[in-house]
């Protein structure tokens, strides 16, 4: 997976542009309302989704598997925040407890065991009373019906990625033990102008 993303960032650089996702803006508002000060972003990429939190004065720490993406975050996005280089499957990278964790477009790239470990590791790095927000791809996405099945609700795309597609049942199954509060649909605009359906999942362990 690390080689896949390194090659992707080498070839396509800032492939999604520099505008934050709608999901990140919604997470920013949720965190602001709850007084979040310190945010962890596993799979930060080149950092476009860090900007909304930084603009409100929150500190941000990232985790990213691609050295090229980290370099783009520094050179193109101007981010001087801490970014740990490595796979999220190797979490934790520090002992800090964050009161907000935002994870966009990452969980569904992992297999079942890796997804479970990521949720467990994020919950372990969440401060008491903190909020975790995950954005996952929905079964309503046409890719779910068009791709090649490689497992239950898992599809291989033409680019070689393997995506796990969520619905209400799988959200409750995988996130329920981690303080699932709510989930709702979020449509994101792709570089070609099309809309892709995601689900925004909000968790507060121990709430």
C-alpha positions in Angstrom: 0.0 0.0 0.0 2.9 2.4 0.8 4.4 1.9 -2.7 0.9 2.4 -4.3 0.5 5.8 -2.6 4.1 6.9 -3.1 3.8 6.2 -6.8 0.4 8.0 -7.0 1.8 11.2 -5.4 4.9 11.1 -7.6 2.8 10.9 -10.7 -0.2 13.0 -9.9 1.2 15.3 -7.2 -1.7 17.4 -5.6 -4.2 15.2 -7.4 -7.2 16.5 -5.5 -6.4 20.2 -5.6 -5.8 22.4 -2.5 -9.4 22.9 -1.4 -10.4 21.1 1.8 -13.1 18.5 1.5 -16.6 19.3 2.7 -16.2 16.5 5.3 -13.2 18.4 6.7 -15.2 21.6 7.0 -18.0 19.8 8.8 -15.5 18.1 11.1 -13.9 21.5 11.8 -17.3 22.9 12.8 -18.0 19.9 15.1 -14.6 20.2 16.7 -14.9 23.9 17.2 -18.3 23.5 18.9 -16.8 21.0 21.3 -13.7 23.1 22.1 -11.1 20.8 20.4 -7.6 22.1 20.5 -5.4 19.3 19.3 -6.2 17.3 16.1 -4.6 14.1 14.8 -5.1 13.3 11.1 -4.1 9.8 10.1 -3.5 9.7 6.3 -3.0 13.4 6.0 -1.7 13.3 2.4 -0.4 16.7 1.3 -2.4 18.4 4.0 -5.3 20.1 2.4 -7.7 18.8 5.1 -5.4 20.2 7.8 -6.0 23.8 6.8 -9.6 24.3 8.2 -8.4 23.2 11.7 -5.3 25.3 11.6 -7.3 28.4 10.5 -9.3 28.1 13.7 -6.1 27.9 15.9 -6.2 24.2 16.5 -2.9 22.3 16.5 -2.6 19.5 13.9 -0.4 16.4 13.8 -0.5 14.1 10.7 0.5 10.6 9.8 1.4 9.9 6.2 2.9 6.9 4.4 4.2 8.8 1.3 7.3 10.9 1.6 6.3 12.8 -1.6 3.0 13.8 0.0 4.8 15.1 3.0 7.1 17.1 0.8 4.1 18.6 -1.0 2.6 19.5 2.3 5.7 21.4 3.2 6.5 23.0 -0.2 3.1 23.5 -1.8 0.8 23.9 1.2 3.3 25.6 3.4 2.6 23.4 6.4 5.1 23.3 9.2 3.1 20.9 11.4 4.4 17.6 12.8 3.8 14.8 10.3 5.0 11.3 11.1 6.2 9.2 8.2 4.7 5.7 8.2 1.7 3.6 7.7 -1.3 4.0 10.0 -1.1 0.3 10.6 2.0 1.1 12.7 0.2 3.5 15.1 0.8 4.9 17.6 3.7 7.2 16.6 3.6 9.2 19.8 2.0 9.1 23.2 0.0 12.3 22.9 -3.8 12.1 23.6 -5.7 14.2 21.1 -9.2 15.6 21.7 -10.0 15.4 18.0 -9.2 12.8 15.3 -10.2 13.3 11.7 -9.7 10.6 9.2 -10.8 11.1 5.6 -10.6 8.5 2.8 -8.4 6.0 4.6 -10.3 3.5 6.7 -12.0 1.9 3.6 -8.6 1.2 2.0 -7.7 -1.3 4.7 -8.7 -4.9 5.2 -10.9 -6.0 8.0 -8.1 -6.6 10.6 -6.4 -3.3 9.6 -9.7 -1.4 9.9 -10.3 -2.8 13.4 -6.8 -2.0 14.5 -7.0 1.6 13.2 -10.2 2.3 15.1 -8.7 0.7 18.2 -5.5 2.7 17.9 -7.4 6.0 17.3 -9.6 5.4 20.3 -6.5 4.8 22.4 -5.0 8.1 21.4 -8.2 10.1 22.0 -8.4 12.2 25.2 -11.3 11.7 27.5 -14.3 13.4 26.1 -12.7 13.6 22.6 -14.4 13.1 19.2 -13.3 10.9 16.3 -14.7 11.6 12.8 -14.2 9.2 9.9 -15.3 9.7 6.3 -15.9 6.4 4.5 -17.1 5.6 1.0 -20.7 4.6 0.6 -22.3 1.7 -1.2 -24.3 4.4 -3.0 -21.2 5.1 -5.0 -21.5 3.6 -8.6 -18.0 2.1 -8.1 -19.5 -0.4 -5.7 -21.6 -2.0 -8.5 -19.0 -1.5 -11.3 -15.8 -2.7 -9.7 -14.4 -6.2 -9.4 -15.4 -7.9 -6.1 -12.4 -9.1 -4.0 -14.4 -9.8 -0.8 -17.6 -9.0 1.0 -18.4 -5.4 0.2 -14.8 -4.9 -1.1 -14.1 -3.9 -4.6 -10.8 -3.5 -6.7 -10.8 -0.3 -8.7 -9.2 0.1 -12.1 -6.2 1.9 -10.5 -5.4 -1.1 -8.2 -6.9 0.1 -4.9 -9.2 -2.1 -2.9 -12.0 -0.3 -1.3 -14.5 -1.4 1.4 -17.9 0.1 0.8 -20.1 1.0 3.8 -23.8 1.1 4.5 -25.7 1.6 7.7 -25.2 -1.9 8.9 -21.4 -2.0 8.4 -21.0 1.4 10.0 -22.9 0.2 13.1 -20.9 -3.1 13.1 -17.4 -1.5 12.8 -17.9 1.8 14.7 -20.5 0.8 17.3 -18.0 -0.4 19.8 -16.1 3.0 19.6 -18.9 5.3 20.8 -20.8 5.8 17.5 -22.9 8.9 17.9 -24.2 9.5 14.4 -23.5 9.1 10.7 -24.8 10.9 7.7 -24.2 11.3 3.9 -21.7 13.8 2.5 -21.2 14.3 -1.2 -17.7 15.3 -2.2 -16.8 17.0 -5.5 -14.1 15.1 -7.4 -11.5 16.8 -9.7 -13.6 16.0 -12.7 -16.6 17.8 -11.2 -18.6 14.7 -10.4 -20.0 14.0 -6.9 -19.0 11.0 -4.9 -21.1 9.8 -1.9 -19.4 9.3 1.4 -20.6 8.7 5.0 -19.4 10.9 7.8 -19.1 8.8 11.0 -18.9 10.6 14.4 -17.7 8.7 17.5 -17.2 9.6 21.1 -15.9 6.6 23.0 -17.1 6.6 26.6 -19.9 9.1 25.9 
